[in-house]
Amino acid sequence: MSESATQLVWLVIRKDDNGNRYRIGSYATKAEAEREAEKMANRLDGHGARKLYLVERLESSSTP
């Protein structure tokens, strides 16, 4: 698969204390998304409110 055809189907989502969810990034592989989520959690963990970083697969839409 060429680089331009790579699908970024793995998402890193940040969830804050209030339940708000924010998409942080999109990645081609689950392993890459997990590495990024871990880096974000380690980098920002000590800055106030607790945030949770999740890895989720983007659901494909079946509607044309």
ZADO-1210 file (C-alpha; in nm, 4 decimals, padded with zeros to 6 digits):
<atoms>
<atom x="00.0000" y="00.0000" z="00.0000" code="MET" pos="1"/>
<atom x="00.1439" y="00.3384" z="-00.0948" code="SER" pos="2"/>
<atom x="00.1923" y="00.6124" z="00.1623" code="GLU" pos="3"/>
<atom x="-00.0876" y="00.8210" z="00.0098" code="SER" pos="4"/>
<atom x="-00.3248" y="00.5223" z="00.0286" code="ALA" pos="5"/>
<atom x="-00.2487" y="00.4475" z="00.3946" code="THR" pos="6"/>
<atom x="-00.5603" y="00.4697" z="00.6038" code="GLN" pos="7"/>
<atom x="-00.5258" y="00.6276" z="00.9455" code="LEU" pos="8"/>
<atom x="-00.7886" y="00.4211" z="01.1239" code="VAL" pos="9"/>
<atom x="-00.6450" y="00.4180" z="01.4779" code="TRP" pos="10"/>
<atom x="-00.7301" y="00.7202" z="01.6892" code="LEU" pos="11"/>
<atom x="-00.5838" y="00.8574" z="02.0102" code="VAL" pos="12"/>
<atom x="-00.8621" y="01.0140" z="02.2145" code="ILE" pos="13"/>
<atom x="-00.8135" y="01.2287" z="02.5249" code="ARG" pos="14"/>
<atom x="-01.0897" y="01.2049" z="02.7846" code="LYS" pos="15"/>
<atom x="-01.0904" y="01.4622" z="03.0641" code="ASP" pos="16"/>
<atom x="-01.2395" y="01.4551" z="03.4149" code="ASP" pos="17"/>
<atom x="-01.5713" y="01.5894" z="03.2851" code="ASN" pos="18"/>
<atom x="-01.6101" y="01.3139" z="03.0233" code="GLY" pos="19"/>
<atom x="-01.5250" y="01.5399" z="02.7290" code="ASN" pos="20"/>
<atom x="-01.3474" y="01.3583" z="02.4452" code="ARG" pos="21"/>
<atom x="-01.0966" y="01.5102" z="02.2030" code="TYR" pos="22"/>
<atom x="-00.9270" y="01.3443" z="01.9063" code="ARG" pos="23"/>
<atom x="-00.5528" y="01.3916" z="01.9477" code="ILE" pos="24"/>
<atom x="-00.4272" y="01.2075" z="01.6404" code="GLY" pos="25"/>
<atom x="-00.4860" y="00.9404" z="01.3765" code="SER" pos="26"/>
<atom x="-00.2445" y="00.6565" z="01.3028" code="TYR" pos="27"/>
<atom x="-00.2047" y="00.3686" z="01.0585" code="ALA" pos="28"/>
<atom x="-00.1406" y="00.0984" z="01.3184" code="THR" pos="29"/>
<atom x="-00.2665" y="00.0224" z="01.6653" code="LYS" pos="30"/>
<atom x="00.0899" y="-00.0095" z="01.7947" code="ALA" pos="31"/>
<atom x="00.1779" y="00.3396" z="01.6702" code="GLU" pos="32"/>
<atom x="-00.1357" y="00.4866" z="01.8304" code="ALA" pos="33"/>
<atom x="-00.0604" y="00.3101" z="02.1593" code="GLU" pos="34"/>
<atom x="00.2968" y="00.4475" z="02.1626" code="ARG" pos="35"/>
<atom x="00.1672" y="00.8012" z="02.1049" code="GLU" pos="36"/>
<atom x="-00.1007" y="00.7666" z="02.3735" code="ALA" pos="37"/>
<atom x="00.1615" y="00.6476" z="02.6208" code="GLU" pos="38"/>
<atom x="00.3920" y="00.9389" z="02.5333" code="LYS" pos="39"/>
<atom x="00.1084" y="01.1886" z="02.5784" code="MET" pos="40"/>
<atom x="00.0061" y="01.0379" z="02.9124" code="ALA" pos="41"/>
<atom x="00.3643" y="01.0465" z="03.0422" code="ASN" pos="42"/>
<atom x="00.4319" y="01.3990" z="02.9184" code="ARG" pos="43"/>
<atom x="00.1142" y="01.5615" z="03.0459" code="LEU" pos="44"/>
<atom x="00.0293" y="01.3516" z="03.3513" code="ASP" pos="45"/>
<atom x="00.1626" y="01.5989" z="03.6085" code="GLY" pos="46"/>
<atom x="-00.0180" y="01.9082" z="03.4778" code="HIS" pos="47"/>
<atom x="-00.3337" y="01.9440" z="03.6859" code="GLY" pos="48"/>
<atom x="-00.6507" y="01.7563" z="03.5958" code="ALA" pos="49"/>
<atom x="-00.6204" y="01.3859" z="03.5266" code="ARG" pos="50"/>
<atom x="-00.6655" y="01.2950" z="03.1621" code="LYS" pos="51"/>
<atom x="-00.7112" y="00.9531" z="03.0100" code="LEU" pos="52"/>
<atom x="-00.5719" y="00.8656" z="02.6666" code="TYR" pos="53"/>
<atom x="-00.7596" y="00.5972" z="02.4750" code="LEU" pos="54"/>
<atom x="-00.6852" y="00.4141" z="02.1519" code="VAL" pos="55"/>
<atom x="-00.9870" y="00.3395" z="01.9348" code="GLU" pos="56"/>
<atom x="-01.0389" y="00.2085" z="01.5843" code="ARG" pos="57"/>
<atom x="-01.2244" y="00.4438" z="01.3517" code="LEU" pos="58"/>
<atom x="-01.5490" y="00.2833" z="01.2431" code="GLU" pos="59"/>
<atom x="-01.5957" y="00.2850" z="00.8664" code="SER" pos="60"/>
<atom x="-01.9158" y="00.4306" z="00.7343" code="SER" pos="61"/>
<atom x="-02.1230" y="00.1968" z="00.5183" code="SER" pos="62"/>
<atom x="-02.3226" y="00.4793" z="00.3609" code="THR" pos="63"/>
<atom x="-02.1968" y="00.6050" z="00.0228" code="PRO" pos="64"/>
</atoms>
